[in-house]
Amino acid sequence: MDIGIWGMGRMGFNMVRRLVDKGEHRVIAGNRSPGKVDDAVAAGAAGAYSVEEFVSMQETPRVLWSMLPAGDTTDDMIQQFMQHADAGDIIVDGANSYFRDSVARAREVRNAGFRWLDAGVSGGVWGYDVGYCTMIGGDADAFEHVEPAFATLAPHSGYAYLGDAGAGHFAKMVHNGVEYGMLQAYAEGFEILQKSRYDYDLRALSSLWNQGSVVRSWLLELAENAFEQDANLDSVRGYVEDSGEGRWTVLEAIEESVPANAIAGSLFARFASRQDDSFAMKVIAALRGQFGGHAIQEASTEYPEQEQK
């Protein structure tokens, strides 16, 4: 099938590569910076150097997938898609957008005669090799049209249509809230170990816990990688951002009167990380760098301003 992806960041570019290499798809890659488009063309995609060209390179029903940061940047991209697209075309938002924004965008897109999908994508920098777990909401007939691409992007059984507009991004929001809690539990455990009377090899212990224990996970594999690269995380600043989804999960928990103690606590711990350095925060910062390619602040630098999302 033909599919267009606009936004050649870490995830968008590797999604294009996976679609080209592992499926029978014609992929149109677009980006504001032409150099990124050139890279995608070298990887086997067709290149689009403007939104108008991006849209014109497909026939209706087009798949116009934005992989830009959530917020105003995504809003602007959707508006540009609609300026050039035809009725019945499918607009996909693959950002970590707030689900309430997705519901509003879907209403606008549908009123203009287009179809809508919100795709919560998890996989980080490992997605090309492992696949992207994809949570999808929106128009059921649009999902059926795009499903071959979702199947190529995901590992086996790694994608699902979850319901109407916003369902995909709501699921991804809660997924990331759970991720906050898991990271915090591992981080606190490793700090207790690191401060104990025993001289633990934390890389070896991470590996041990992954051999049949009840806390084994991919995150522990990444912890092993991080400790192998820097046994005491001396080069890592214990400064951890929150990109939005954890806050939104806590807000929805409040709205639904759900006692989300672990997730809320892990969110507040990230706030604390911006005040005092701790080994627990070093663990979270290192793990986020391992699975998501998030920038790791060097221990010698000052705290940066909170990143814009």
ZIHUMO-V349133 format. One record per residue. N is the residue number from 1. RES is the residue in three letters. PHI is phi in degrees with one decimal (* if undefined). D_FIRST is the distance of its C-alpha to the first C-alpha in Angstrom with 2 decimals. Layout:
n:N res:RES phi:PHI d_first:D_FIRST
n:N res:RES phi:PHI d_first:D_FIRST
This chain:
n:1 res:MET phi:* d_first:0.00
n:2 res:ASP phi:-90.7 d_first:3.81
n:3 res:ILE phi:-148.9 d_first:6.47
n:4 res:GLY phi:-110.2 d_first:10.15
n:5 res:ILE phi:-121.9 d_first:12.94
n:6 res:TRP phi:-109.1 d_first:16.48
n:7 res:GLY phi:118.9 d_first:19.30
n:8 res:MET phi:-102.4 d_first:19.80
n:9 res:GLY phi:-75.2 d_first:22.51
n:10 res:ARG phi:-54.9 d_first:23.09
n:11 res:MET phi:-80.2 d_first:20.39
n:12 res:GLY phi:-58.7 d_first:17.74
n:13 res:PHE phi:-64.5 d_first:18.09
n:14 res:ASN phi:-70.8 d_first:17.96
n:15 res:MET phi:-65.3 d_first:14.86
n:16 res:VAL phi:-59.9 d_first:13.17
n:17 res:ARG phi:-58.9 d_first:14.93
n:18 res:ARG phi:-66.6 d_first:13.93
n:19 res:LEU phi:-62.1 d_first:10.15
n:20 res:VAL phi:-70.2 d_first:10.88
n:21 res:ASP phi:-82.2 d_first:13.59
n:22 res:LYS phi:-116.6 d_first:12.76
n:23 res:GLY phi:-146.5 d_first:9.19
n:24 res:GLU phi:-98.7 d_first:6.97
n:25 res:HIS phi:-127.2 d_first:4.83
n:26 res:ARG phi:-98.6 d_first:6.13
n:27 res:VAL phi:-109.1 d_first:8.32
n:28 res:ILE phi:-101.5 d_first:10.94
n:29 res:ALA phi:-107.8 d_first:14.08
n:30 res:GLY phi:-126.4 d_first:17.00
n:31 res:ASN phi:-165.6 d_first:20.51
n:32 res:ARG phi:-64.3 d_first:23.98
n:33 res:SER phi:-89.0 d_first:25.45
n:34 res:PRO phi:-63.2 d_first:24.26
n:35 res:GLY phi:-60.2 d_first:25.25
n:36 res:LYS phi:-67.4 d_first:22.54
n:37 res:VAL phi:-66.5 d_first:19.93
n:38 res:ASP phi:-57.9 d_first:21.65
n:39 res:ASP phi:-63.0 d_first:21.37
n:40 res:ALA phi:-67.3 d_first:17.60
n:41 res:VAL phi:-63.4 d_first:17.44
n:42 res:ALA phi:-62.8 d_first:19.82
n:43 res:ALA phi:-84.8 d_first:17.56
n:44 res:GLY phi:114.3 d_first:14.77
n:45 res:ALA phi:-87.1 d_first:12.87
n:46 res:ALA phi:-87.6 d_first:13.21
n:47 res:GLY phi:-100.7 d_first:16.13
n:48 res:ALA phi:-124.7 d_first:17.14
n:49 res:TYR phi:-105.7 d_first:20.85
n:50 res:SER phi:-151.9 d_first:21.28
n:51 res:VAL phi:-65.0 d_first:19.69
n:52 res:GLU phi:-60.5 d_first:20.01
n:53 res:GLU phi:-66.3 d_first:18.18
n:54 res:PHE phi:-55.9 d_first:15.44
n:55 res:VAL phi:-73.2 d_first:14.91
n:56 res:SER phi:-69.3 d_first:15.52
n:57 res:MET phi:-79.7 d_first:12.83
n:58 res:GLN phi:-118.2 d_first:10.17
n:59 res:GLU phi:-102.4 d_first:10.83
n:60 res:THR phi:-62.6 d_first:11.83
n:61 res:PRO phi:-82.2 d_first:10.76
n:62 res:ARG phi:-79.7 d_first:9.95
n:63 res:VAL phi:-114.8 d_first:9.52
n:64 res:LEU phi:-113.9 d_first:12.65
n:65 res:TRP phi:-108.1 d_first:13.67
n:66 res:SER phi:-94.8 d_first:17.26
n:67 res:MET phi:-120.0 d_first:18.68
n:68 res:LEU phi:-105.9 d_first:22.18
n:69 res:PRO phi:-60.2 d_first:25.51
n:70 res:ALA phi:-64.1 d_first:26.42
n:71 res:GLY phi:107.3 d_first:28.83
n:72 res:ASP phi:-61.4 d_first:29.50
n:73 res:THR phi:-62.4 d_first:26.94
n:74 res:THR phi:-67.9 d_first:24.10
n:75 res:ASP phi:-55.4 d_first:25.87
n:76 res:ASP phi:-62.8 d_first:26.08
n:77 res:MET phi:-65.6 d_first:22.41
n:78 res:ILE phi:-62.9 d_first:21.46
n:79 res:GLN phi:-61.8 d_first:24.08
n:80 res:GLN phi:-66.7 d_first:22.68
n:81 res:PHE phi:-56.0 d_first:19.17
n:82 res:MET phi:-66.8 d_first:20.96
n:83 res:GLN phi:-65.1 d_first:23.06
n:84 res:HIS phi:-112.5 d_first:20.27
n:85 res:ALA phi:-84.0 d_first:17.64
n:86 res:ASP phi:-115.6 d_first:17.91
n:87 res:ALA phi:-53.9 d_first:18.78
n:88 res:GLY phi:93.8 d_first:16.17
n:89 res:ASP phi:-65.3 d_first:13.94
n:90 res:ILE phi:-110.6 d_first:13.35
n:91 res:ILE phi:-106.4 d_first:15.44
n:92 res:VAL phi:-117.7 d_first:15.35
n:93 res:ASP phi:-103.4 d_first:18.55
n:94 res:GLY phi:-100.4 d_first:18.40
n:95 res:ALA phi:-76.5 d_first:22.05
n:96 res:ASN phi:-83.7 d_first:24.98
n:97 res:SER phi:-81.2 d_first:25.95
n:98 res:TYR phi:-65.1 d_first:28.91
n:99 res:PHE phi:-62.2 d_first:27.75
n:100 res:ARG phi:-66.1 d_first:30.24
n:101 res:ASP phi:-64.8 d_first:28.63
n:102 res:SER phi:-66.0 d_first:25.24
n:103 res:VAL phi:-61.4 d_first:26.92
n:104 res:ALA phi:-66.6 d_first:28.43
n:105 res:ARG phi:-64.0 d_first:25.28
n:106 res:ALA phi:-60.8 d_first:23.45
n:107 res:ARG phi:-61.1 d_first:26.38
n:108 res:GLU phi:-66.5 d_first:26.25
n:109 res:VAL phi:-62.2 d_first:22.52
n:110 res:ARG phi:-66.1 d_first:22.89
n:111 res:ASN phi:-62.2 d_first:26.09
n:112 res:ALA phi:-87.1 d_first:24.38
n:113 res:GLY phi:97.8 d_first:21.93
n:114 res:PHE phi:-103.7 d_first:18.80
n:115 res:ARG phi:-108.5 d_first:17.26
n:116 res:TRP phi:-129.0 d_first:17.88
n:117 res:LEU phi:-139.1 d_first:16.91
n:118 res:ASP phi:-109.1 d_first:19.20
n:119 res:ALA phi:-119.8 d_first:18.06
n:120 res:GLY phi:-84.1 d_first:20.98
n:121 res:VAL phi:-112.3 d_first:19.93
n:122 res:SER phi:-122.8 d_first:22.50
n:123 res:GLY phi:165.9 d_first:22.55
n:124 res:GLY phi:55.8 d_first:24.25
n:125 res:VAL phi:-74.0 d_first:24.61
n:126 res:TRP phi:-93.2 d_first:24.11
n:127 res:GLY phi:-62.0 d_first:20.55
n:128 res:TYR phi:-59.5 d_first:19.00
n:129 res:ASP phi:-81.6 d_first:21.25
n:130 res:VAL phi:-92.3 d_first:21.76
n:131 res:GLY phi:108.3 d_first:18.63
n:132 res:TYR phi:-110.5 d_first:18.44
n:133 res:CYS phi:-68.8 d_first:20.03
n:134 res:THR phi:-127.5 d_first:18.29
n:135 res:MET phi:-108.6 d_first:20.21
n:136 res:ILE phi:-123.8 d_first:18.49
n:137 res:GLY phi:-127.7 d_first:20.29
n:138 res:GLY phi:126.8 d_first:19.75
n:139 res:ASP phi:-80.0 d_first:18.43
n:140 res:ALA phi:-61.6 d_first:17.65
n:141 res:ASP phi:-69.4 d_first:15.36
n:142 res:ALA phi:-68.1 d_first:13.30
n:143 res:PHE phi:-59.6 d_first:13.27
n:144 res:GLU phi:-60.0 d_first:12.10
n:145 res:HIS phi:-68.8 d_first:9.00
n:146 res:VAL phi:-88.4 d_first:8.31
n:147 res:GLU phi:-52.5 d_first:9.90
n:148 res:PRO phi:-56.6 d_first:7.50
n:149 res:ALA phi:-72.3 d_first:7.62
n:150 res:PHE phi:-58.8 d_first:11.27
n:151 res:ALA phi:-64.6 d_first:11.92
n:152 res:THR phi:-69.1 d_first:11.07
n:153 res:LEU phi:-70.0 d_first:13.16
n:154 res:ALA phi:-92.3 d_first:15.97
n:155 res:PRO phi:-70.7 d_first:18.64
n:156 res:HIS phi:-56.5 d_first:19.36
n:157 res:SER phi:59.9 d_first:20.03
n:158 res:GLY phi:-101.6 d_first:19.49
n:159 res:TYR phi:-145.4 d_first:17.67
n:160 res:ALA phi:-160.3 d_first:18.84
n:161 res:TYR phi:-85.5 d_first:18.82
n:162 res:LEU phi:-111.5 d_first:22.44
n:163 res:GLY phi:144.7 d_first:23.32
n:164 res:ASP phi:-71.1 d_first:23.61
n:165 res:ALA phi:-49.7 d_first:23.32
n:166 res:GLY phi:95.6 d_first:24.90
n:167 res:ALA phi:-63.6 d_first:24.71
n:168 res:GLY phi:-65.7 d_first:22.23
n:169 res:HIS phi:-73.2 d_first:24.34
n:170 res:PHE phi:-64.8 d_first:27.55
n:171 res:ALA phi:-62.1 d_first:26.61
n:172 res:LYS phi:-66.7 d_first:25.74
n:173 res:MET phi:-60.6 d_first:29.03
n:174 res:VAL phi:-68.1 d_first:31.03
n:175 res:HIS phi:-52.1 d_first:29.25
n:176 res:ASN phi:-72.1 d_first:30.47
n:177 res:GLY phi:-62.9 d_first:33.86
n:178 res:VAL phi:-62.3 d_first:34.22
n:179 res:GLU phi:-58.0 d_first:33.28
n:180 res:TYR phi:-55.6 d_first:36.17
n:181 res:GLY phi:-64.9 d_first:38.55
n:182 res:MET phi:-64.1 d_first:37.55
n:183 res:LEU phi:-60.2 d_first:37.93
n:184 res:GLN phi:-65.3 d_first:41.28
n:185 res:ALA phi:-63.4 d_first:42.61
n:186 res:TYR phi:-60.3 d_first:41.82
n:187 res:ALA phi:-62.2 d_first:43.25
n:188 res:GLU phi:-64.5 d_first:46.46
n:189 res:GLY phi:-61.1 d_first:46.91
n:190 res:PHE phi:-67.8 d_first:46.60
n:191 res:GLU phi:-68.6 d_first:49.02
n:192 res:ILE phi:-60.2 d_first:51.55
n:193 res:LEU phi:-63.3 d_first:51.25
n:194 res:GLN phi:-66.4 d_first:51.55
n:195 res:LYS phi:-94.0 d_first:54.67
n:196 res:SER phi:-75.3 d_first:56.35
n:197 res:ARG phi:-72.5 d_first:59.37
n:198 res:TYR phi:-100.9 d_first:57.22
n:199 res:ASP phi:-92.9 d_first:55.56
n:200 res:TYR phi:-75.9 d_first:52.12
n:201 res:ASP phi:-89.2 d_first:49.47
n:202 res:LEU phi:-68.2 d_first:46.57
n:203 res:ARG phi:-64.8 d_first:43.96
n:204 res:ALA phi:-65.5 d_first:45.64
n:205 res:LEU phi:-68.2 d_first:46.01
n:206 res:SER phi:-58.4 d_first:42.31
n:207 res:SER phi:-62.7 d_first:41.59
n:208 res:LEU phi:-60.6 d_first:44.28
n:209 res:TRP phi:-61.8 d_first:42.96
n:210 res:ASN phi:-82.3 d_first:39.58
n:211 res:GLN phi:-97.2 d_first:41.35
n:212 res:GLY phi:90.5 d_first:41.39
n:213 res:SER phi:-74.9 d_first:42.78
n:214 res:VAL phi:-73.5 d_first:41.70
n:215 res:VAL phi:-105.3 d_first:40.49
n:216 res:ARG phi:-63.4 d_first:38.20
n:217 res:SER phi:-171.2 d_first:34.78
n:218 res:TRP phi:-63.5 d_first:32.22
n:219 res:LEU phi:-61.6 d_first:34.15
n:220 res:LEU phi:-68.7 d_first:37.22
n:221 res:GLU phi:-61.5 d_first:35.45
n:222 res:LEU phi:-70.0 d_first:34.68
n:223 res:ALA phi:-61.6 d_first:38.31
n:224 res:GLU phi:-59.0 d_first:39.41
n:225 res:ASN phi:-59.5 d_first:37.40
n:226 res:ALA phi:-64.2 d_first:38.94
n:227 res:PHE phi:-70.6 d_first:42.46
n:228 res:GLU phi:-67.5 d_first:42.09
n:229 res:GLN phi:-73.8 d_first:41.26
n:230 res:ASP phi:-156.0 d_first:44.12
n:231 res:ALA phi:-55.9 d_first:46.42
n:232 res:ASN phi:-110.3 d_first:48.05
n:233 res:LEU phi:54.7 d_first:45.28
n:234 res:ASP phi:-63.6 d_first:47.90
n:235 res:SER phi:-88.7 d_first:45.42
n:236 res:VAL phi:-103.9 d_first:43.45
n:237 res:ARG phi:-82.3 d_first:44.54
n:238 res:GLY phi:-78.4 d_first:44.49
n:239 res:TYR phi:-119.1 d_first:42.76
n:240 res:VAL phi:-124.3 d_first:39.74
n:241 res:GLU phi:-77.3 d_first:37.62
n:242 res:ASP phi:-122.7 d_first:36.12
n:243 res:SER phi:-89.9 d_first:32.86
n:244 res:GLY phi:128.2 d_first:33.24
n:245 res:GLU phi:-64.7 d_first:31.75
n:246 res:GLY phi:-63.4 d_first:35.05
n:247 res:ARG phi:-60.8 d_first:37.05
n:248 res:TRP phi:-64.9 d_first:34.81
n:249 res:THR phi:-62.5 d_first:35.04
n:250 res:VAL phi:-64.1 d_first:38.82
n:251 res:LEU phi:-61.1 d_first:38.93
n:252 res:GLU phi:-69.3 d_first:37.05
n:253 res:ALA phi:-61.2 d_first:39.37
n:254 res:ILE phi:-63.0 d_first:42.29
n:255 res:GLU phi:-59.7 d_first:40.84
n:256 res:GLU phi:-98.1 d_first:40.50
n:257 res:SER phi:56.1 d_first:43.80
n:258 res:VAL phi:-100.7 d_first:42.23
n:259 res:PRO phi:-77.2 d_first:44.39
n:260 res:ALA phi:-95.6 d_first:41.84
n:261 res:ASN phi:-63.0 d_first:44.56
n:262 res:ALA phi:-67.5 d_first:42.69
n:263 res:ILE phi:-67.1 d_first:39.76
n:264 res:ALA phi:-62.3 d_first:42.19
n:265 res:GLY phi:-62.8 d_first:44.45
n:266 res:SER phi:-68.7 d_first:41.72
n:267 res:LEU phi:-65.0 d_first:40.77
n:268 res:PHE phi:-67.0 d_first:44.41
n:269 res:ALA phi:-64.0 d_first:44.75
n:270 res:ARG phi:-66.2 d_first:42.19
n:271 res:PHE phi:-61.3 d_first:44.39
n:272 res:ALA phi:-63.3 d_first:47.34
n:273 res:SER phi:-63.3 d_first:45.60
n:274 res:ARG phi:-85.8 d_first:45.98
n:275 res:GLN phi:-110.2 d_first:49.74
n:276 res:ASP phi:-131.9 d_first:50.83
n:277 res:ASP phi:-74.7 d_first:49.29
n:278 res:SER phi:-147.8 d_first:49.06
n:279 res:PHE phi:-66.1 d_first:47.82
n:280 res:ALA phi:-58.0 d_first:45.63
n:281 res:MET phi:-70.4 d_first:43.81
n:282 res:LYS phi:-62.0 d_first:43.50
n:283 res:VAL phi:-61.1 d_first:41.76
n:284 res:ILE phi:-64.5 d_first:39.22
n:285 res:ALA phi:-60.4 d_first:38.67
n:286 res:ALA phi:-67.1 d_first:38.21
n:287 res:LEU phi:-67.7 d_first:35.77
n:288 res:ARG phi:-63.9 d_first:33.62
n:289 res:GLY phi:-65.2 d_first:33.58
n:290 res:GLN phi:-71.0 d_first:32.55
n:291 res:PHE phi:-92.8 d_first:29.56
n:292 res:GLY phi:-118.4 d_first:28.35
n:293 res:GLY phi:69.3 d_first:29.63
n:294 res:HIS phi:-67.8 d_first:31.90
n:295 res:ALA phi:-61.2 d_first:34.69
n:296 res:ILE phi:-100.0 d_first:37.90
n:297 res:GLN phi:-77.5 d_first:41.05
n:298 res:GLU phi:-66.4 d_first:43.68
n:299 res:ALA phi:-61.9 d_first:46.94
n:300 res:SER phi:-87.6 d_first:48.91
n:301 res:THR phi:-92.1 d_first:47.04
n:302 res:GLU phi:-80.3 d_first:47.92
n:303 res:TYR phi:-65.4 d_first:45.73
n:304 res:PRO phi:-80.2 d_first:43.00
n:305 res:GLU phi:-66.2 d_first:42.33
n:306 res:GLN phi:-61.0 d_first:39.82
n:307 res:GLU phi:-68.0 d_first:36.33
n:308 res:GLN phi:-81.3 d_first:34.63
n:309 res:LYS phi:-117.9 d_first:31.58
